[in-house]
Amino acid sequence: MTEDVHSADSSEKSGALNEVVEIVKTVVYALLIALFLRVLFFQPFTIPSASMDPTLLEGDYIIVSKYSYGYSKNSIPFSPPLFKGRIMDRMPERGDIIVFKLPRDGHIDYIKRLVGLPGDRIQMQGGVLFINGKAVPRRALPPVMVDSGYGFTRNVERYEETLPNGKSYITYDFGPDGDVDNTGVFVVPEGSYFFMGDNRDNSLDSRVPAEIGVGYVPAENLVGKARIIMLSWNKGASLFKPWTWVLDARPSRFFHTLK
């Protein structure tokens, strides 16, 4: 009788151990699959600032395709120096919204719109974008009131800008005399790109030298192309305040495909 009890106890312990092992294996497999998808295909990001207003708003939760431009060390979490350059490299298109690693700090992700390709001459004059000596056409839209970020709203001009390849988008403009509304000519080096935010007077981008801004972005720093806004919440939403998940949601932006 005693031997039967010990045998039963041993069998139960063995069964419990096997169950724990199976759970651990399942978790490990799930993590490996998630890592594989994150490295090769898609990665989520949240928008932390207003530099891409009105296209991307603070609180948007977006999905970025990693395969769009090939792969570099920056396609892998923590950017391990496993190799240089890009594998299966494909050149991005002017107007793409791209996540990239900040050149002066490879641990920081930025998201901006690509306006300058290698060899391009980029300049701002009176708030107007010039590419290779030609003004990029823009159509004035009715102005809007937006949050300044300093406790008050302000009137902002809006323009529909159309790049040489036909891609159009909306920009915000506080006026023609901002800090980066009048610049010299930037000649984009080979193997690099020039980025700008759609919120033209509230964006630290390639118009600002790399020492304090973005500067030119090497091709190796590209992470991927922004594809879709999956979810979106207002600034007041918080993980620790469940009621804000509904009250501060912006459902009109859910599953919105980006141009």
Secondary structure, 3 states (H helix, E strand, C coil): CHHHHHHHHHHHHHHHHHHHHHHHHHHHHHHHHHHHHHHHCEEEEECCCCCCCCCCCCCEEEEEECCCCCECHHHCCCCCCCCCCCECCCCCCCCCEEEEEECCEEEEEEEEEEEECCCCEEEEECCEEEECCEECCEEEEEEEEEECCCCCEEEEEEEEEECCCCCEEEEEECCCCCCCCCCCCEECCCCEEEEECCECCCCCCCCCCCCCCCCCEEHHHEEEEEEEEEEEECCCCECCECCHHHHCECHHHCCEECC
